[in-house]
Amino acid sequence: MSKRKISVALTGLNNTDNPGPGVPVIRGIRESAFFDPRIIGLAYENLEPAIYMHDVVDKAYQVPYPSEGSDVLVQRILEIHDKDPFDVLIPNFDAELYAFMRAEKTLRQAGIRTFLPTLEQFEERHKSTLPDFGEKYEVKVPFSKPIYKQEEIQELKEDFEYPLMVKGKFYDAYLAYNTEQVKMHYNKISAKWGLPIIIQEFIKGTEVNVVALGDGKGNTVGAVPMRKQYITDKGKAWAGITLDDKKLLNLTYHIISSMKWRGGMELEIVKSFSNELYVIEINPRIPAWVYLAVGAGQNLPEALLKLALGMDVQPYTEYEVGKMFIRYSSDLITDLKEFEKLSTLGEL
């Protein structure tokens, strides 16, 4: 069977100690038995490693940060598409999703397909509204509340016991043991991601994660649970292992079916010592450890592409338990002229 040629544009090309999902998503697409892909990398910074990984990315373009305005970002995407057409766009960062969800019709009219959550789905799984989410969908979640001013920190002891979690609206989460630590984390996170800051009850237990893909009609196309084996100081998984856990999978099916979730997601869950499952975060995109799912037998990036193209997708029903991933660092050698070309021309 000859493979279908396809051109795919992706963000998330950073592959540092806080890796973006771009490279593992591309690896899944490149291993597809169905597609013969040309990969266009969309880079926010000119030192994102995948730009220079020519066996991973065929062509790279620089794009403006979402903070410069949704319209500016979407306009740049359309410019790139005019010059170098692509079929599907896969955004891999929370902070850029809003721009692309709003522009879905505009992109589609230009011939660019996406497969993203709806704005309503995106909004209701926010960390700041997690208690409402838990109540609506009958899911256990830790008690949490958003704060907008430093003065509110003193009042936290009325609602919370220490230690507690301090989280940014998009990224970053820190454990705080006292008021001073909350202030320190508040300043650090708000400077980076803005307000609100989310204060969350700390649940003692084991953290487990699930990567999943919903078809937008309530069906789970694939889901693979894992436990982190090694964690960086940023709380990112540097090694992990797939789990045989029906309870975790049933919770995932319940959430996707209740929300009619559309696209990739990562569930961050704490299994308490009394064996209760608490959803602590729902990330609205494929996580950076998705290649473990591919290695365990569920090529979710390939399935996401098929969904974006409106193709029929058969749900995955199994995966290999006990599959591990271990990240490693590698020195990538490139020429200064490549860096200069991207910096001056905005493409490589």
C-alpha positions, 0 to 999 in steps of 0.5 A, spaced: 500 500 500 502 506 498 502 511 503 498 518 503 503 524 502 501 529 507 504 536 509 503 537 517 505 544 521 507 543 528 509 547 534 513 545 540 520 544 537 523 545 544 526 539 547 530 541 553 529 539 560 522 542 560 520 539 553 515 541 548 511 535 545 513 537 538 518 532 537 515 526 539 509 527 536 513 528 529 516 521 531 509 518 531 507 521 525 514 519 521 512 512 524 505 512 521 504 506 516 499 510 513 502 517 511 508 519 508 509 526 511 513 533 510 514 536 516 514 544 517 516 546 524 513 552 527 518 555 532 517 561 537 525 561 539 531 561 534 534 556 539 529 550 539 533 544 537 528 541 533 529 546 528 536 544 526 534 536 527 533 535 519 531 528 520 525 530 524 523 537 521 524 538 513 523 546 513 522 551 519 519 558 520 519 563 526 512 565 528 510 570 533 509 569 540 501 568 542 502 574 547 503 578 541 496 577 539 492 572 536 491 575 530 498 576 529 500 569 530 494 567 525 496 572 520 503 569 520 501 562 519 497 564 513 503 567 510 507 561 511 501 557 508 501 561 502 508 560 501 509 553 503 502 549 503 500 544 509 494 540 510 494 540 518 496 544 523 498 541 530 499 546 536 502 543 542 502 549 547 496 551 552 498 558 551 497 558 543 491 554 543 486 559 544 488 563 538 487 557 533 481 555 536 478 562 535 481 561 528 479 554 526 474 557 521 479 562 518 484 556 517 479 551 514 477 556 509 485 557 507 485 549 507 488 548 513 485 542 518 486 542 525 483 537 531 482 542 537 477 542 543 471 547 543 472 553 546 467 551 551 471 545 553 478 548 553 475 553 558 471 548 563 477 544 564 481 550 567 485 549 573 481 555 576 475 552 575 477 545 577 472 544 583 466 546 578 468 541 573 469 536 578 462 537 581 459 537 574 462 531 571 462 527 578 469 527 578 474 527 585 478 533 584 482 537 590 479 543 593 482 549 589 481 557 588 484 562 584 487 568 587 489 575 584 492 579 589 498 578 594 494 580 599 489 574 599 495 569 601 495 571 608 487 569 608 489 562 605 490 559 612 482 559 613 481 554 607 487 550 606 492 546 610 500 547 609 503 544 604 499 546 598 500 547 591 501 553 587 500 553 580 500 557 574 494 558 569 498 555 563 504 551 566 508 551 573 506 548 579 510 548 586 509 545 593 509 551 598 510 549 606 508 556 608 506 563 607 513 566 604 514 560 599 507 561 597 509 569 596 515 567 592 512 562 587 506 567 586 511 572 584 515 567 580 509 564 576 505 571 575 511 574 572 511 569 567 504 567 566 500 572 569 494 571 573 490 568 576 495 564 580 491 557 583 492 555 590 490 547 590 489 542 596 495 538 596 493 530 596 498 525 598 499 519 594 502 517 587 501 521 581 499 518 575 498 520 568 494 518 562 495 520 555 488 520 551 485 522 544 477 523 544 473 524 537 469 529 539 463 525 539 464 522 546 468 516 544 476 515 546 480 513 540 486 511 545 488 512 552 495 509 555 496 510 563 503 511 565 507 512 572 513 517 572 519 513 574 524 519 574 522 527 575 526 533 573 526 539 578 521 542 573 516 536 575 517 533 568 517 526 567 524 523 564 522 516 565 516 513 565 512 506 565 505 504 562 500 501 567 495 496 567 490 500 571 482 499 569 480 504 574 484 509 571 482 508 564 475 508 566 475 515 569 479 517 562 473 514 558 468 517 563 471 524 562 472 524 555 464 521 554 461 526 558 465 532 555 465 529 548 472 531 548 475 533 541 483 532 540 488 530 545 489 531 552 493 529 558 490 527 565 494 528 571 491 524 577 493 523 584 492 516 586 491 517 594 493 512 599 486 510 600 486 508 592 481 514 590 483 518 584 483 525 584 484 529 577 489 535 579 489 537 572 487 536 565 492 539 559 488 540 553 493 537 548 498 531 547 503 531 552 511 531 551 511 523 553 506 521 547 512 517 544 511 512 550 504 511 547 506 510 540 512 505 543 506 501 547 502 500 540 497 506 540 500 511 535 496 517 537 499 522 533 497 518 527 490 518 529 490 525 531 492 526 523 486 522 521 481 525 525 483 532 523 482 530 515 475 527 517 477 520 516 474 514 519 478 512 525 478 505 529 479 506 537 485 502 540 483 497 544 490 495 547 497 497 549 503 493 552 504 494 559 510 495 562 513 499 556 518 504 559 521 510 556 527 514 558 529 521 556 536 522 554 540 529 552 544 529 546 549 534 543 546 537 536 552 540 532 549 545 527 553 551 523 552 558 525 550 560 518 543 556 519 542 560 526 543 566 522 539 564 516 533 563 521 534 569 525 534 574 519 530 570 514 525 567 519 525 560 515 530 555 515 
